[in-house]
């Protein structure tokens, strides 16, 4: 009986350690996208729904959060309507708040 309890506890401890390590390393991929080539918002990009501050914050969030798990796509890779589907689906995975998701959406759609 003691062997069984010991094995059970050890097994659970090892399993917990493996799961924790997998969770911590799951999104630790190094950023291989050259962020200098990504669109940089300018005053001319401001729209009635996107301020320059929103666009700049969206770019920063996009680089820092979306680039943790995969290569970054250029905002021009998808149409604004596609981004408006992609960002809400990915925001929870990236741990984004609704405000952050909105800013990223504004950035990748260029305020459209």
Buried (B, 14 or more C-beta within 10 A) or exposed (E): EEEEEEEEEEEEEEEEEEEEEEEEEEBEEEBEBEBEEBBEBEEEBBEEEBBBEBBBBBBBBBBEBBBBEEEBBEBEEBEEEEBBEBBBEBBEEBEBEEEBBBBBBBBBBBBB
